[in-house]
Amino acid sequence: MVRSSIGAALAIVAFVASAQAQGTLSLNVASGTKPGVKRNGLYVGSSDNVWLQLLVAGATSLSGAGAEPFHVTNAIFSKGTVQVGGIPGGAVAEVTLRAWDKDTGVDYDNATVRDSVTFTMQLGGVVDSNGIPGLPNSIVPAFTGLNLFSVPSLTVARSGGDKVRIAWRHRGDGFALEGTDTLGGTWEPVEFTQTFDGTFIVAEVATAGEHQFYRLAKP
């Protein structure tokens, strides 16, 4: 009976330790280098409708103040500790932060003004020999900031034959060209041949895969 009780007690301790073994990270960037979120090179504030989302590859769940997408009311944000389910403390995880202007799309996938960054970091929350989890690790210095850019306007014209020519100014470098058949439909990547004409980037698109509408978006 005594041995059975000891075994049960050890099992309970082991269960508690494993339950606390999930990794943690800190979404506080208000110290050190203070990386922030910018729009067109300027720090965003509460009047901007910019939202930020945290993703961790392989996580079964995220919990804590910054686990859900949140409005970036201060570019130098501090959302506290996020618990990363399914990944133990001390493990190296792939973390993605992505931000978008909600005035240009309800979520990241639909927004035309957006930016994202992916980096690897070691999670905190390592459980010691007494079953006590350690402090979370900060996303800084791995996270160096985000910078959203307004999308330049497109000029679309048929070039004759089986081609469509789409042009936009160079400040749109780094954007992907996407197309859809109906507004409100699914945006798909568009393959094109790129040339340059003065201050413009010119894309030639084959009409064989023609879409009715085109846009530029951050990959």
C-alpha positions as CSV (number, residue, x, y, z in Angstrom):
1,M,0.0,0.0,0.0
2,V,2.9,2.4,0.9
3,R,4.6,1.6,-2.4
4,S,1.4,2.2,-4.3
5,S,0.9,5.5,-2.6
6,I,4.5,6.6,-3.4
7,G,4.0,5.5,-7.1
8,A,0.7,7.5,-7.3
9,A,2.4,10.5,-5.8
10,L,5.3,10.3,-8.3
11,A,2.8,9.9,-11.1
12,I,1.0,13.1,-10.0
13,V,4.3,15.0,-9.8
14,A,5.2,13.8,-13.2
15,F,1.8,14.8,-14.6
16,V,2.1,18.3,-13.1
17,A,5.6,18.8,-14.4
18,S,4.5,17.7,-17.9
19,A,1.5,20.0,-17.8
20,Q,3.8,22.9,-17.0
21,A,6.4,22.0,-19.6
22,Q,4.9,24.1,-22.4
23,G,7.2,26.8,-23.7
24,T,6.6,30.5,-23.2
25,L,7.7,33.7,-25.0
26,S,7.3,37.3,-24.2
27,L,5.6,39.7,-26.6
28,N,7.2,42.7,-24.8
29,V,9.5,44.8,-27.1
30,A,9.5,47.9,-24.9
31,S,13.0,47.4,-23.8
32,G,16.4,46.9,-25.4
33,T,16.4,47.8,-29.1
34,K,12.7,48.5,-29.0
35,P,11.7,47.2,-32.5
36,G,8.2,48.3,-33.5
37,V,5.6,48.3,-36.2
38,K,5.7,51.0,-38.9
39,R,3.5,52.0,-41.8
40,N,5.3,53.7,-44.7
41,G,8.3,54.2,-42.5
42,L,6.4,55.9,-39.6
43,Y,5.5,54.2,-36.3
44,V,1.8,53.3,-36.1
45,G,-0.4,54.5,-33.2
46,S,-3.9,54.0,-31.9
47,S,-5.5,56.0,-34.7
48,D,-4.1,53.5,-37.3
49,N,-6.2,50.3,-37.8
50,V,-3.1,48.1,-37.8
51,W,-3.4,44.6,-36.3
52,L,-0.7,42.1,-35.3
53,Q,-0.9,38.3,-35.2
54,L,1.5,35.7,-33.6
55,L,2.0,32.3,-35.1
56,V,4.3,29.5,-33.8
57,A,5.0,26.6,-36.1
58,G,4.0,23.2,-34.5
59,A,2.1,24.7,-31.6
60,T,-1.1,23.0,-30.6
61,S,-2.4,26.1,-28.9
62,L,-1.5,29.6,-28.0
63,S,-2.8,31.3,-24.8
64,G,-2.2,34.6,-23.1
65,A,-2.7,38.3,-23.8
66,G,-1.1,38.2,-27.2
67,A,-2.4,34.8,-28.4
68,E,-5.2,36.4,-30.5
69,P,-4.7,39.1,-33.1
70,F,-4.6,42.5,-31.4
71,H,-4.9,46.1,-32.4
72,V,-1.4,47.8,-32.4
73,T,-2.3,50.9,-30.3
74,N,1.4,51.5,-29.7
75,A,4.1,50.6,-32.2
76,I,6.4,49.5,-29.3
77,F,4.0,46.9,-28.0
78,S,4.0,45.0,-24.7
79,K,1.5,42.1,-24.5
80,G,3.1,40.0,-21.8
81,T,3.6,36.2,-21.8
82,V,2.2,33.7,-24.4
83,Q,2.0,30.0,-23.5
84,V,2.9,27.8,-26.5
85,G,1.1,24.5,-26.2
86,G,2.7,21.4,-27.7
87,I,6.3,22.7,-27.6
88,P,8.3,22.4,-24.4
89,G,10.4,25.1,-22.7
90,G,13.9,25.2,-24.1
91,A,12.9,24.0,-27.5
92,V,13.7,26.1,-30.6
93,A,10.6,27.2,-32.4
94,E,9.8,29.0,-35.7
95,V,7.9,32.2,-34.8
96,T,6.0,34.4,-37.2
97,L,4.7,37.9,-36.6
98,R,2.5,39.4,-39.2
99,A,0.7,42.8,-39.3
100,W,-1.9,44.3,-41.6
101,D,-3.9,47.4,-42.1
102,K,-7.5,46.3,-41.4
103,D,-8.8,49.2,-43.6
104,T,-7.4,47.3,-46.6
105,G,-8.6,43.8,-45.5
106,V,-10.4,42.1,-42.7
107,D,-7.5,39.8,-42.1
108,Y,-3.8,39.3,-43.2
109,D,-4.7,37.1,-46.2
110,N,-7.1,39.6,-47.6
111,A,-5.3,42.9,-46.7
112,T,-3.3,44.7,-49.4
113,V,-1.2,46.6,-46.9
114,R,0.7,44.0,-44.8
115,D,4.1,42.7,-43.7
116,S,5.4,39.6,-41.9
117,V,8.6,38.3,-40.5
118,T,9.6,34.8,-39.5
119,F,12.5,33.9,-37.1
120,T,13.7,31.2,-34.8
121,M,14.0,31.5,-31.1
122,Q,14.4,29.4,-28.0
123,L,11.3,29.3,-25.8
124,G,11.4,30.0,-22.1
125,G,9.4,28.2,-19.5
126,V,12.0,25.4,-18.8
127,V,10.8,23.3,-15.8
128,D,13.4,22.8,-13.1
129,S,14.0,19.8,-10.9
130,N,11.2,21.0,-8.6
131,G,8.7,21.2,-11.4
132,I,8.8,25.1,-11.4
133,P,8.7,26.6,-14.9
134,G,11.3,29.4,-15.7
135,L,10.7,32.8,-17.1
136,P,9.6,33.3,-20.8
137,N,12.2,34.3,-23.4
138,S,11.7,37.6,-25.2
139,I,11.1,37.8,-29.0
140,V,13.8,40.5,-29.0
141,P,16.5,40.5,-30.4
142,A,15.3,38.0,-33.0
143,F,12.3,40.3,-33.9
144,T,13.6,43.4,-35.5
145,G,10.4,45.1,-36.5
146,L,7.7,45.3,-39.2
147,N,7.1,47.9,-41.9
148,L,3.8,48.1,-43.9
149,F,3.7,49.9,-47.2
150,S,0.8,51.4,-49.0
151,V,0.1,49.5,-52.2
152,P,0.8,51.6,-55.4
153,S,-2.0,51.9,-57.9
154,L,-2.0,49.6,-61.0
155,T,-2.4,50.6,-64.6
156,V,-3.8,47.7,-66.7
157,A,-4.0,47.7,-70.5
158,R,-4.1,45.1,-73.2
159,S,-1.0,45.0,-75.3
160,G,-2.6,43.2,-78.2
161,G,-2.4,39.5,-78.9
162,D,-2.5,37.3,-75.9
163,K,-0.9,39.6,-73.4
164,V,-2.1,42.0,-70.6
165,R,0.3,44.7,-69.5
166,I,0.1,45.8,-65.8
167,A,2.4,48.6,-64.5
168,W,3.1,50.2,-61.1
169,R,5.7,52.5,-59.7
170,H,9.0,51.2,-58.3
171,R,8.0,51.9,-54.7
172,G,5.9,48.8,-55.0
173,D,9.0,46.6,-55.1
174,G,8.6,43.4,-53.1
175,F,4.9,43.0,-53.7
176,A,3.4,40.0,-55.4
177,L,0.9,40.3,-58.2
178,E,-2.4,38.5,-57.5
179,G,-5.6,38.0,-59.5
180,T,-9.2,37.0,-59.0
181,D,-12.2,36.4,-61.3
182,T,-14.7,38.1,-59.0
183,L,-14.4,40.7,-56.3
184,G,-14.7,38.9,-53.0
185,G,-13.3,35.8,-54.6
186,T,-10.1,34.0,-53.9
187,W,-6.9,35.9,-54.8
188,E,-4.3,33.7,-56.6
189,P,-0.7,34.4,-57.5
190,V,-0.2,35.6,-61.1
191,E,2.8,34.6,-63.1
192,F,4.3,37.4,-65.2
193,T,7.3,38.5,-67.1
194,Q,8.8,41.7,-65.5
195,T,10.4,44.6,-67.4
196,F,11.1,48.2,-66.5
197,D,9.9,51.4,-68.1
198,G,11.4,54.5,-66.4
199,T,10.0,54.7,-62.9
200,F,7.5,51.8,-63.6
201,I,7.6,48.1,-63.2
202,V,5.8,46.4,-66.1
203,A,4.3,43.0,-65.9
204,E,3.2,41.1,-68.9
205,V,0.5,38.5,-68.2
206,A,-0.7,35.8,-70.6
207,T,-4.5,36.1,-71.1
208,A,-4.7,32.3,-71.2
209,G,-5.0,32.5,-67.4
210,E,-6.7,35.8,-67.4
211,H,-8.4,37.2,-64.3
212,Q,-10.9,40.0,-64.2
213,F,-9.2,41.9,-61.3
214,Y,-5.6,42.4,-60.2
215,R,-3.9,43.6,-57.1
216,L,-0.5,43.9,-55.4
217,A,0.0,42.3,-52.0
218,K,2.9,41.6,-49.7
219,P,4.0,37.9,-50.0
